[in-house]
Amino acid sequence: MIVTRSPALIPRGRPGLCRPVQVAAPGLIVGRPRRAVPAAGWGPIQAIDSYDIANQNEEESMYSGGDIGKAQCITLAQPTWITGVAWDLRKQGSPTGTIYANLYAVSGTVGSTAVPTGSALATAALDVSTLDVGFALVWFAFAYKAPAGGIALNVEYSGGDISNRPFVGIDTTSPAHGGNYAANGGAWAAAAAVDAIFSVIGRPAI
């Protein structure tokens, strides 16, 4: 993995003290961001929504011939600049190509029947071969102003095969997020009894 310097900032210590953070071109933030200063919006970067990795009990894969997309549909309480989305990802074998993270509008009711709809509102990309063999939160950088209401966080990969593929961490035992999961195996299907492991950071868009 080639790691390059980025102007993205992650603070340490007192508010206002920031240092550069390494970013894996073109979309992966290496490490776990806490707070940051994005290019738009007001106020400090903050956690917008998440479902903790401690809840993971299962995984689902993406590859050509199977599901090529996964999504977690959530509700934003107010207009928000989304600056980062993390997915709980790992790889099996040696997949090649690009894994994408996208933001979509939703169709249906968040929490039960919501699925992504329309064209992607924003996209970030990463070389899938840079994923670890063990699960880790992988951050994708965005600069998207989302309205209040439902939005679908999406990750997709359409290459590989059954021996070379990425996996997404999910909770099928006692999902309690309040949104809902969806999978795309040719068409989107909502799964109200599943939640993906994810995190979203950003700042209010006022």
C-alpha positions as a LaTeX table, in Angstrom:
\begin{tabular}{lrrr}
\hline
Residue & $x$ (\AA) & $y$ (\AA) & $z$ (\AA) \\
\hline
Met1 & 0.00 & 0.00 & 0.00 \\
Ile2 & 1.40 & 3.37 & $-1.01$ \\
Val3 & 0.76 & 5.94 & 1.69 \\
Thr4 & 0.89 & 9.62 & 0.84 \\
Arg5 & 0.62 & 12.81 & 2.84 \\
Ser6 & $-2.74$ & 14.53 & 2.89 \\
Pro7 & $-3.88$ & 17.92 & 4.19 \\
Ala8 & $-6.52$ & 16.17 & 6.29 \\
Leu9 & $-6.20$ & 17.00 & 9.96 \\
Ile10 & $-6.78$ & 15.00 & 13.09 \\
Pro11 & $-6.50$ & 16.89 & 16.39 \\
Arg12 & $-4.58$ & 15.71 & 19.41 \\
Gly13 & $-4.87$ & 17.24 & 22.86 \\
Arg14 & $-6.57$ & 20.62 & 23.18 \\
Pro15 & $-9.11$ & 21.75 & 20.52 \\
Gly16 & $-7.38$ & 23.58 & 17.72 \\
Leu17 & $-4.14$ & 21.56 & 17.90 \\
Cys18 & $-4.02$ & 19.39 & 14.81 \\
Arg19 & $-1.45$ & 17.34 & 12.99 \\
Pro20 & $-1.40$ & 15.95 & 9.43 \\
Val21 & $-2.72$ & 12.44 & 9.06 \\
Gln22 & $-1.49$ & 9.87 & 6.56 \\
Val23 & $-4.08$ & 8.93 & 3.98 \\
Ala24 & $-3.88$ & 5.97 & 1.67 \\
Ala25 & $-4.65$ & 7.28 & $-1.80$ \\
Pro26 & $-7.34$ & 7.79 & $-2.83$ \\
Gly27 & $-9.80$ & 7.37 & 0.02 \\
Leu28 & $-8.65$ & 5.43 & 3.06 \\
Ile29 & $-7.82$ & 7.27 & 6.26 \\
Val30 & $-5.23$ & 5.19 & 8.09 \\
Gly31 & $-6.13$ & 4.80 & 11.74 \\
Arg32 & $-9.22$ & 5.74 & 13.65 \\
Pro33 & $-10.08$ & 9.45 & 13.41 \\
Arg34 & $-11.42$ & 11.11 & 16.53 \\
Arg35 & $-12.14$ & 14.68 & 15.56 \\
Ala36 & $-11.05$ & 16.61 & 12.50 \\
Val37 & $-11.36$ & 19.91 & 10.67 \\
Pro38 & $-13.04$ & 19.47 & 7.27 \\
Ala39 & $-13.24$ & 21.91 & 4.38 \\
Ala40 & $-16.87$ & 22.90 & 4.90 \\
Gly41 & $-19.49$ & 23.40 & 7.61 \\
Trp42 & $-19.11$ & 24.81 & 11.09 \\
Gly43 & $-17.87$ & 23.49 & 14.39 \\
Pro44 & $-15.59$ & 20.55 & 15.17 \\
Ile45 & $-15.80$ & 17.18 & 13.50 \\
Gln46 & $-17.99$ & 14.87 & 15.55 \\
Ala47 & $-19.44$ & 11.40 & 15.52 \\
Ile48 & $-22.66$ & 11.47 & 13.50 \\
Asp49 & $-23.74$ & 7.85 & 13.75 \\
Ser50 & $-22.18$ & 4.43 & 14.29 \\
Tyr51 & $-22.75$ & 0.80 & 15.18 \\
Asp52 & $-19.89$ & $-0.53$ & 17.25 \\
Ile53 & $-17.57$ & $-3.27$ & 16.07 \\
Ala54 & $-18.19$ & $-5.08$ & 19.37 \\
Asn55 & $-21.63$ & $-6.00$ & 18.00 \\
Gln56 & $-20.25$ & $-8.01$ & 15.08 \\
Asn57 & $-21.13$ & $-11.69$ & 15.02 \\
Glu58 & $-21.27$ & $-12.44$ & 11.29 \\
Glu59 & $-19.88$ & $-11.41$ & 7.92 \\
Glu60 & $-21.06$ & $-11.18$ & 4.32 \\
Ser61 & $-18.91$ & $-11.12$ & 1.20 \\
Met62 & $-18.91$ & $-9.21$ & $-2.08$ \\
Tyr63 & $-17.65$ & $-10.60$ & $-5.39$ \\
Ser64 & $-18.59$ & $-11.13$ & $-9.02$ \\
Gly65 & $-21.29$ & $-13.80$ & $-9.11$ \\
Gly66 & $-22.57$ & $-13.00$ & $-5.60$ \\
Asp67 & $-23.65$ & $-9.85$ & $-3.81$ \\
Ile68 & $-21.76$ & $-6.85$ & $-5.16$ \\
Gly69 & $-23.05$ & $-4.21$ & $-2.73$ \\
Lys70 & $-23.96$ & $-3.78$ & 0.93 \\
Ala71 & $-25.65$ & $-0.80$ & 2.59 \\
Gln72 & $-26.68$ & 0.56 & 5.95 \\
Cys73 & $-29.57$ & 3.00 & 5.79 \\
Ile74 & $-29.57$ & 5.64 & 8.52 \\
Thr75 & $-31.38$ & 8.86 & 9.42 \\
Leu76 & $-29.59$ & 12.20 & 9.76 \\
Ala77 & $-31.19$ & 14.42 & 12.40 \\
Gln78 & $-30.09$ & 17.62 & 10.64 \\
Pro79 & $-28.30$ & 18.73 & 7.45 \\
Thr80 & $-24.76$ & 17.39 & 7.76 \\
Trp81 & $-21.39$ & 17.63 & 6.05 \\
Ile82 & $-20.32$ & 13.99 & 5.91 \\
Thr83 & $-16.52$ & 13.90 & 5.97 \\
Gly84 & $-15.80$ & 10.23 & 6.67 \\
Val85 & $-17.48$ & 6.83 & 6.59 \\
Ala86 & $-15.91$ & 3.67 & 8.00 \\
Trp87 & $-16.83$ & 0.09 & 7.16 \\
Asp88 & $-15.73$ & $-3.01$ & 9.05 \\
Leu89 & $-13.86$ & $-4.86$ & 6.29 \\
Arg90 & $-11.46$ & $-7.73$ & 5.70 \\
Lys91 & $-10.28$ & $-9.69$ & 2.68 \\
Gln92 & $-9.99$ & $-13.36$ & 1.80 \\
Gly93 & $-7.34$ & $-14.51$ & $-0.65$ \\
Ser94 & $-5.96$ & $-11.91$ & $-3.05$ \\
Pro95 & $-8.77$ & $-9.78$ & $-4.49$ \\
Thr96 & $-7.73$ & $-7.11$ & $-6.99$ \\
Gly97 & $-9.32$ & $-3.95$ & $-8.29$ \\
Thr98 & $-11.26$ & $-1.23$ & $-6.51$ \\
Ile99 & $-13.69$ & $-1.27$ & $-3.61$ \\
Tyr100 & $-16.02$ & 1.73 & $-3.53$ \\
Ala101 & $-17.84$ & 3.50 & $-0.73$ \\
Asn102 & $-20.85$ & 5.55 & $-1.82$ \\
Leu103 & $-23.64$ & 7.68 & $-0.42$ \\
Tyr104 & $-27.15$ & 7.26 & $-1.84$ \\
Ala105 & $-30.63$ & 8.60 & $-1.33$ \\
Val106 & $-33.03$ & 6.02 & 0.12 \\
Ser107 & $-36.28$ & 4.50 & $-1.00$ \\
Gly108 & $-38.55$ & 3.00 & 1.65 \\
Thr109 & $-38.62$ & 3.43 & 5.42 \\
Val110 & $-35.34$ & 3.60 & 7.33 \\
Gly111 & $-35.37$ & 0.88 & 9.97 \\
Ser112 & $-37.31$ & $-1.65$ & 7.94 \\
Thr113 & $-37.59$ & $-1.39$ & 4.13 \\
Ala114 & $-35.03$ & 1.28 & 3.12 \\
Val115 & $-32.66$ & 0.59 & 0.20 \\
Pro116 & $-30.32$ & 2.81 & $-1.84$ \\
Thr117 & $-31.90$ & 4.47 & $-4.86$ \\
Gly118 & $-30.81$ & 6.58 & $-7.83$ \\
Ser119 & $-27.23$ & 7.48 & $-8.71$ \\
Ala120 & $-24.47$ & 7.77 & $-6.12$ \\
Leu121 & $-24.41$ & 11.18 & $-4.43$ \\
Ala122 & $-20.73$ & 10.87 & $-3.50$ \\
Thr123 & $-18.07$ & 8.21 & $-4.01$ \\
Ala124 & $-14.69$ & 7.25 & $-2.53$ \\
Ala125 & $-12.44$ & 4.47 & $-3.79$ \\
Leu126 & $-9.72$ & 2.18 & $-2.45$ \\
Asp127 & $-7.46$ & $-0.56$ & $-3.80$ \\
Val128 & $-9.10$ & $-3.69$ & $-2.38$ \\
Ser129 & $-5.75$ & $-5.47$ & $-2.08$ \\
Thr130 & $-4.78$ & $-3.07$ & 0.76 \\
Leu131 & $-7.42$ & $-4.54$ & 3.09 \\
Asp132 & $-6.20$ & $-6.67$ & 5.99 \\
Val133 & $-7.04$ & $-10.35$ & 6.38 \\
Gly134 & $-8.57$ & $-9.51$ & 9.77 \\
Phe135 & $-11.48$ & $-7.16$ & 10.32 \\
Ala136 & $-10.72$ & $-3.48$ & 10.83 \\
Leu137 & $-12.59$ & $-0.21$ & 10.43 \\
Val138 & $-11.59$ & 1.19 & 7.05 \\
Trp139 & $-12.21$ & 4.91 & 6.58 \\
Phe140 & $-13.27$ & 6.55 & 3.33 \\
Ala141 & $-13.06$ & 10.33 & 3.01 \\
Phe142 & $-16.01$ & 12.41 & 1.78 \\
Ala143 & $-17.01$ & 16.07 & 1.54 \\
Tyr144 & $-20.75$ & 15.79 & 0.98 \\
Lys145 & $-23.49$ & 18.05 & 2.31 \\
Ala146 & $-26.44$ & 15.77 & 3.09 \\
Pro147 & $-29.94$ & 16.98 & 3.94 \\
Ala148 & $-31.71$ & 15.82 & 7.08 \\
Gly149 & $-33.49$ & 12.50 & 6.69 \\
Gly150 & $-32.64$ & 9.11 & 5.29 \\
Ile151 & $-29.33$ & 8.34 & 3.60 \\
Ala152 & $-27.77$ & 5.05 & 2.53 \\
Leu153 & $-24.14$ & 4.26 & 3.26 \\
Asn154 & $-22.94$ & 1.83 & 0.62 \\
Val155 & $-19.85$ & $-0.28$ & $-0.01$ \\
Glu156 & $-19.43$ & $-2.28$ & $-3.21$ \\
Tyr157 & $-17.03$ & $-4.56$ & $-5.01$ \\
Ser158 & $-17.80$ & $-6.36$ & $-8.28$ \\
Gly159 & $-14.54$ & $-8.20$ & $-8.95$ \\
Gly160 & $-12.88$ & $-11.25$ & $-7.46$ \\
Asp161 & $-14.40$ & $-14.69$ & $-6.97$ \\
Ile162 & $-15.43$ & $-16.97$ & $-4.14$ \\
Ser163 & $-11.80$ & $-17.45$ & $-3.08$ \\
Asn164 & $-10.71$ & $-13.81$ & $-3.47$ \\
Arg165 & $-13.16$ & $-11.32$ & $-2.00$ \\
Pro166 & $-13.78$ & $-8.68$ & 0.69 \\
Phe167 & $-16.14$ & $-9.19$ & 3.63 \\
Val168 & $-18.33$ & $-6.75$ & 5.58 \\
Gly169 & $-18.89$ & $-7.17$ & 9.32 \\
Ile170 & $-22.55$ & $-7.36$ & 10.42 \\
Asp171 & $-24.76$ & $-8.10$ & 13.42 \\
Thr172 & $-27.49$ & $-10.69$ & 12.94 \\
Thr173 & $-27.96$ & $-11.65$ & 16.60 \\
Ser174 & $-29.49$ & $-8.59$ & 18.23 \\
Pro175 & $-29.24$ & $-5.63$ & 15.82 \\
Ala176 & $-30.18$ & $-2.47$ & 17.68 \\
His177 & $-29.04$ & 0.42 & 15.52 \\
Gly178 & $-32.40$ & 1.81 & 14.42 \\
Gly179 & $-31.56$ & 1.82 & 10.73 \\
Asn180 & $-31.50$ & $-1.21$ & 8.46 \\
Tyr181 & $-29.13$ & $-3.22$ & 6.30 \\
Ala182 & $-29.54$ & $-4.01$ & 2.61 \\
Ala183 & $-27.70$ & $-6.18$ & 0.08 \\
Asn184 & $-27.46$ & $-6.06$ & $-3.71$ \\
Gly185 & $-27.21$ & $-9.36$ & $-5.54$ \\
Gly186 & $-28.66$ & $-7.92$ & $-8.75$ \\
Ala187 & $-31.35$ & $-5.87$ & $-7.00$ \\
Trp188 & $-31.43$ & $-4.25$ & $-3.60$ \\
Ala189 & $-33.17$ & $-6.14$ & $-0.80$ \\
Ala190 & $-33.65$ & $-4.70$ & 2.70 \\
Ala191 & $-32.90$ & $-6.76$ & 5.82 \\
Ala192 & $-34.51$ & $-5.20$ & 8.89 \\
Ala193 & $-33.07$ & $-7.87$ & 11.20 \\
Val194 & $-29.45$ & $-7.06$ & 10.30 \\
Asp195 & $-27.18$ & $-4.07$ & 10.97 \\
Ala196 & $-23.77$ & $-3.38$ & 9.46 \\
Ile197 & $-20.80$ & $-2.27$ & 11.53 \\
Phe198 & $-20.02$ & 1.29 & 10.48 \\
Ser199 & $-19.15$ & 4.80 & 11.61 \\
Val200 & $-19.89$ & 8.24 & 10.19 \\
Ile201 & $-18.16$ & 11.50 & 11.11 \\
Gly202 & $-18.90$ & 15.05 & 10.00 \\
Arg203 & $-20.22$ & 18.39 & 11.18 \\
Pro204 & $-23.58$ & 20.18 & 11.13 \\
Ala205 & $-24.24$ & 21.99 & 7.85 \\
Ile206 & $-25.63$ & 25.27 & 9.08 \\
\hline
\end{tabular}
